[in-house]
Amino acid sequence: QVQLAQSGAEVKKPGASVNVSCKASGYTFTTYWIHWVRQAPGQGLEWMGVINPTGGRTTYAPSFQGRLTMTTDTSTSTAYMELTGLRSADTAVYYCSVGSQCGGDCYPDYWGQGSLVIVSS
Amino acid sequence: QSALTQPRSVSGSPGQSVTISCTGTISDIGDYRYVSWYQQHPGKAPKLLIFDVSDRPSGVPDRFSGSKSGTTASLTISGLQAEDEADYYCRSYAGNSLYVFGTGTRVTVL
């Protein structure tokens, strides 16, 4: 059974960085790409980017270019999302998800529990 | 890369049908059949309902159906049930390994 266990809530000051982890289990880690999605309080879902655990190729949403880094550690089946230059608008729940429902494309259908990041001075 | 446009809210009585639209551009919905729909209950992670415009993952009731015409995708919920009250999001591939979500629609069961 696919499970994604994310790191806990964090409180950061403006300008700081945050690193959220996502430990996968129940499948071969390198099989599926991992997406990161965030949701600000009371707002909609925002796609942040995707990483291919095989080789580490990444694609980031344009709005995060320069501030976002996604990595994976295949030895521990863990994905990481680092966001730098935090501002209050980055306060959100951050989700990792696995694109394991495949048809013409592969769609995220397993999700982590979410990691709340609060940016406040 | 702008968010896809969805109505803010739709509502219906139990047993009725509701349809949620998702309007994009020729660069996303208009160019690819890689459209999906997600259901999200408060405080929960999203759940995949529809992929590849109209396919359902195993376990998703056939009350949920999807379609696409031009730059607009649609999700129809037939035989509305109380547990369908949730937020719904469309998502489309936008080329170059980029994806975009819709603005989200709150479905209320009257």
Interface residues (C-beta under 8 A of the other chain):
Chain A: H35 V37 G44 L45 E46 W47 V50 T59 A61 P62 S63 Y95 S97 Q101 G103 G104 D105 Y107 P108 D109 W111 G112 Q113 G114
Chain B: Q1 A3 R33 Y34 S36 Y38 Q40 A45 P46 K47 L48 F51 D52 D55 P57 D87 Y89 R91 Y93 N96 S97 L98 Y99 V100 F101 G102 T103 G104
